[in-house]
């Protein structure tokens, strides 16, 4: 049985845990404000909020309910647009209305939910963050400017937000209906009753956020026995230990984006992560999911290959640790047994001076799969020579590619233009892209060269006269 | 006034087809569509599928009670395939099951055997093999053959624009209900309720009065539901008719993308001749339209390409020809602009080609040739109320073009790997259905005895705000508060024989009909007041803020009381209105006439910044002077301009339809077909309202605004290529749209080009990875 609060009501259901939540909300609960536009997390019309209790209290995240398995709603507060309605219009609804931010209306509930999620979040209350909150919402009618103007009004209404009692404040300011004040208590009751389950494999499929599985094989997932790993406390957390950074398998991409250790890596990591899917997807998508999906162009795979990470696999308690670059064996084939699930990944925290960069170009800059992506980490000794190099690239091989030869070549070198040019030549010899809908072979090779150049230009601007 | 639907929209309370409460016994339709682009059907075995749990019926063409035909302009499109299939995604059979899931599970059990036939995906190849739809159309003005001698400069080239997926966020769908006496009621997400009614009647062998079509609203249409909502409404109706159960058919996004047609790709040749002052003396173009597997609306789209072949420029000698080419792709269809944008792109390419060869700013040629009052279009209409020069000049002045040019120049000198580009995009777009007989509409108004009003028209609300405008017409005519007025669903039993809501003409045609109906009621009320209150002159009676004024004095008679009294006096409080656009005509034999009620003008300046390392770009700003006439609703009209612009930018930048040689759509999902998100929209859109007092035939003088702004998006292509040239001066002749990041990067660095300077990219890919 799955039990949760849907808007203001307790829901207990025996429907399959693999059913997508959007279907449950629309067709089993007749809450038709949650719209289905694509069923692959790309349009955001089905955006809902998921409220969870954690150490910081009650937190809400926006997610695309078309990719969320019903089982992941367990013990949560699920909020559809109807659950945000007050008498009259709430602040985001009124702002959208006043600025003409709704035309055909089909995408509108998704925008309203995302923007209420923004109001609930602890993100800085400015136009930029407001806009990022709707990065996963597509509107085909308005051209977005009216929605951006509405965000301006919403931001203005949030300047005095009380960060100590945010929900009470938002209720009093007509952002939320007043039942939100009772949710924490009601979720607390769940917490007391909940029992911890062990992860045991019994002819089942592991599902983290579901954001890839539900795009690729939604029908199959419906009846599957599912082991929900997303909220499993053993697989959560980011911590440092003995010079290494450890990241639990079920850490979401957004949690990673917000984590200090990733922010410390280099000043632009926040920007890098904005290029990875959308907020709604990042709120669900786990690091393990991105790795196990084995897409040759998975953004996190590329990111962590350049950190020379290890991956830890768990087979009913037996742990096995291997380098991430050996995990990917061929197109969609992994060094992973059926029974194994990902426990964590970890990487050596840099001690010497180093530079890190991530590049990605896709047809659309945001919320798109890359044509080519690449990450690089160079460590330097006291003579400014490269003491260690790790370069990765996606979209150019059957696997997320660790550029072994190129990395080896750079070690011990003092960077200059001819060395760097030579490294690009070597890199080209390590990849074999195929033409597909994300680009022709010619384009991918050219783009690869350019992205490596972009890395070097950021690191050594003086070598490129810029 | 705000969009009247915005309250329910933002609360998630607006109802679309898939939101209707489910009636008991409803069966769910799932379509089995052709997995092959062109083939002879050898065997269709449904016996195993029929045994699957929950499957109630499997319908093939053999079960169709009437005529298996849904073609709009030509009868060339079956509802369900018979002997052959002509595109991937063509409906072959429909499963009716207790649940959608059960229906889908039965799909694999249908055995479909076929013999492959040759596949054509390229329009020029189709034309060379004689696969054309309707006649080749040619518009002429002056004498093209002698004109070339007068030209100092002559340039030729090729241009290509790809198609565009509508991507209405609400996909296609219908819910059909059997009604007593063999009738059918269909709720459809269609722009053309009468098209659906006619289609259902034909396929079921019923008279039209036995088919009722009801439309509340659409979650976007953009032309994609003008003709192509019909197949789905027809299939749902066949299901309901045969099963005698309600049948719901709502297709998935991927089905929608592979089954339905899109904006037509065009491949075109141009030749342009100028004199020493850069006046265009002669223009010739041949357009090859990729129509897909059947006519659909292609001949009408083709015609509009010709109407807008010279955009907003006067050219004294014109010969432009257009060929509709039959290929094995889904039948392409209406899409905002309706062939106009494709025609405009070609002349903009021709002007660019000339400017590149002459080493001048393309704006010089554009500006030198803008239309003027009294000149003639290639189709014989004389230009009246011309705003081509005024919008251009105001754009130059208000947006300080010289300052922009200086800024861009300075930026490009100071930056090695970032380049800015700018472009002008002036537009001129004719308003009316080019098929003259379609330009009429009806409305029905009831004033209820409590003073509230219900109004029905043939207009379909799809986000463009037409219902809000209709409400404004009623409100203005009766001086009545909006909360006393309700705009009813669009329903064929209340308003019959509607033209689809299309051609930007919905508000004009239906608004005028509504105005006529309201005025008739108002006239009767005035006569009633005159008689009962002994007023000398009808003109002395005024309605203001729901009160009756006589000789400018407020009376004791308010609207409610007036209506109540009038009702007791047995005054008729319901009325219909009918409007037919005056003046318009067009002769398809001579290709001359006066097809448009009026034209809409405007000028856009686009500024972009190009990242020459990564081949990516940002649209910084689009500044527009747009001819609104006298906007009756600035919020809605501004929204149409912004939305149309961004949709146009999408078409020319990131939206890349990709079919392989086998007619398989590779960009068949939102993960592979990208439309603009909030970050792809211009960082700033500035819109100046050119308010003109010229008489026009628009509703309340507020000009049609649905389609014209899309064509401002063409400016993005030429702003991007402008920036590319600032980095790589050899990258000229870039007339292949869309300007994806791929095309940009190749143009920046790749010198491997064909003779026209076009970067050739292999769109045809053998293998794909699902990532």
Interface residues (C-beta under 8 A of the other chain):
Chain A: X26 X30 X31 X32 X33 X34 X35 X36 X37 X38 X39 X40 X42 X43 X45 X80 X81 X82 X85 X89 X92 X93 X94 X96 X97 X98 X100 X102 X103 X104 X105 X106 X107 X108 X109 X112 X131 X134 X135 X137 X138 X139 X140 X141 X142 X143 X144 X145 X146 X147 X148 X215 X216 X219 X222 X295 X296 X297 X331 X359 X361 X362 X363 X364 X365 X366 X367 X368 X369 X371 X434 X435 X436 X437 X438 X439 X440 X442 X443 X446 X447 X450 X451 X453 X454 X457 X465 X466
Chain B: X2 X3 X5 X6 X7 X8 X9 X10 X11 X12 X13 X14 X15 X16 X18 X19 X21 X101 X104 X105 X167 X168 X169 X170 X171 X217 X218 X219 X220 X221 X222 X252 X253 X416 X417 X462 X463 X464 X465 X613 X614 X615 X616 X635 X636 X638 X639 X642 X643 X644 X645 X646 X647 X654 X656 X658 X666 X667 X669 X670 X671 X672 X674 X675 X676 X677 X678 X679 X680 X681 X685 X740 X741 X742 X745 X746 X749 X750 X761 X762 X765 X766 X767 X768 X769 X770 X771
